[in-house]
Amino acid sequence: MPRPQGFSYAEHSDGTVRITHHAHPATTLRGPRAAQFLTEVASGDPQLVMARWTGNYKRGNERTARAHPRNSR
């Protein structure tokens, strides 16, 4: 499976963390969720962590779904 890429994040002075994907806003984290995210991103692969937190990651079924009759429009 390809590794996620194109994610970045910015930590702001008010404690907010904004995650973007290819320069488009993906999500905003505040309070304890932002702190938990920063801890996790510091200890793991940042791209994978951001993909998981935004819900924007491959699940392995994209090719199968593309071939489904319902999606053949």
PyMOL commands that set and color helices and strands:
alter all, ss='L'
color gray80, all
select helices_A, chain A and resi 31-43+46-54+62-66+69-71
alter helices_A, ss='H'
color red, helices_A
select strands_A, chain A and resi 7-11+17-21+24-29
alter strands_A, ss='S'
color yellow, strands_A
deselect
rebuild
show_as cartoon
